[in-house]
Amino acid sequence: MSADPKPATHDYRVSPRSDGWQGRRLLSDKLQARLERQLSDTIAAALTRLDLMPDGGSRELGAWAGEFFRIHADSPAGDNPGGSGVNDSLWLFVLARALRPARIVESGTHRGHSAWILHRACPDTPIDSFDVDTGKLTWSHAQLQVHAGDWTQTIQPDPANAEALVFFDDHINHARRVVEAHARGFRWMLVDDNFAATQVHATGGPPLPSLDMLFDPEVVPGDEIAWSRGGKDYAWTYTEAAEHGARDLIESYEPLPELGGITRFPAGSGLSLVRLKAPRAASQP
C-alpha cells in the first residue's frame, strides 16, 4: 500500500513581486480599499465628535488613509520596534492632517518614526523633536530640528503656540505635561501610553498618573498603583500633588479608538487627544 501523500501546507499561490520591491504591501487593491473604508468609518466618528472632519468628508478622509498606507512602508525606522506602531501612526497622520498645525513639538524622538509620519502629513510644518538620547534618529530634513534634553528647556510661552500641536511620547507624568503645555499657550496636545490603572503593566516605565487615571473616579489620592513586569514588582502611590491641578486646564479629552480590531496589527498605546483651555488673559492694573 502506498503511503498517503504529504498534505499541502496551503493551497494559495506565492510568488515574488515582479518589480523586486521589498517594502510592506498590506493587501490587494480591492481588499485594501475595503480596509480603508472600514478604518475611515471608525476614524470619522471620532473626528466628528472633535469637529475635525475634513471639508471633503469621508471621501477625503479615505484618501488620507490610502496615502498613509502608501508612505508607511517607506518609514526610515522600518517597523519601529519600541515606538509607534501602524495603528497609532495612522492616527498621528490623520490628526496632524486634520489640525493643520503651524508648528509641531514632539517629546520622545526615539528613531524619528513619529516625527517622520507627522512630517509626511504636514510637509511644510516645522517640527521640533526632543529626547534625552537622539542617537537613534534615522532621518533628517530642513523642517526637523532635533534637541537633546527636555522640551521645557527650549520651548517658551508664545501666543502662536495656540495654532501648534504638541505630542508627548516620553513616559512622563501626563498631568505635568498638561500644565507645561498650557503654560506655553498650546491648545492641542497628543499623549501616548495613556493606559488605565489596570493596564500599567502594558509598557515599561508608564507615565503616572496617566490622563485616564486623572479622570477615573475609582483612582484617588492615597491609592497604590502596583504591577509586575519582566520579573519585577513595581508600586507607586497616587498623590494629589501628582495631579498638578491638570484637570482644571483641560477643555476636552478624547481617547482615540483602537484600530487593531480592524487592521489586526498589534494594539496601539492609548493615544489620546486633549484640547486645553485658553490661557487666562493677564489682569489689567
Secondary structure, 3 states (H helix, E strand, C coil): CCCCCCCCCCCCCCCCCCCCCCCCCCCCHHHHHHHHHHHHHHHHHHHHHCCCCCCCHHHHHHHHHHHHHHHHCCCCCCCCCCCCCHHHHHHHHHHHHHHCCCEEEEECCCCCHHHHHHHHHCCCCCEEEEECCCCCCCCCCCCEEEEECCHHHCCCCCHHHHHEEEEECCCCCHHHHHHHHHHCCCCEEEECCCCCHHHHHHCCCCCCCCHHHHCCCCCCCCCEEEEEECCEEEEEECCCHHHCCHHHHEEEEEECCCCHHHHCCCCCCCCEEEEECCCCCCCCC
